[in-house]
Amino acid sequence: MTPETYARLEDWSVTTLGVHHGPDSGFTAPELLMQRHIKGAVFGSPKHADGSVVTLTRVVAVGRFVQTKTGHWYRLGEPADAYRKFLSGIRPDWDPENPYAVRSWSKKL
């Protein structure tokens, strides 16, 4: 499997499955989390219909491509507009080419 064949997540955001930081945003800055999950609409997945909203199991490798603890790979498309707005308020240096900022202990791809 090559990165071009990974399922794609669109309209994605980072979540902690119920614990959120920020004023009623429902989002979390990825660098604040020990266990990060991504929620978004999936396309090109053999397990889900295109456009289905999924929450990934814990993310263990990050960058433009992310890997879950269960070993599945996804490529990140565009983040949700509301999440991008949330990030702009707390991360003015947010890089759309490397959209998933993390603590230094995470494996970056």
Buried (B, 14 or more C-beta within 10 A) or exposed (E): EEEEEBBBBBBBBBBBEEEBEBEEBEBBBBBBBEEBBBBBBBBBBEEBEEEEEBEBBBBBBBBBBBBBEEEBBBBBBBBBEEBBEBBEEBBEEBEEEBBBBBEEEBEEB
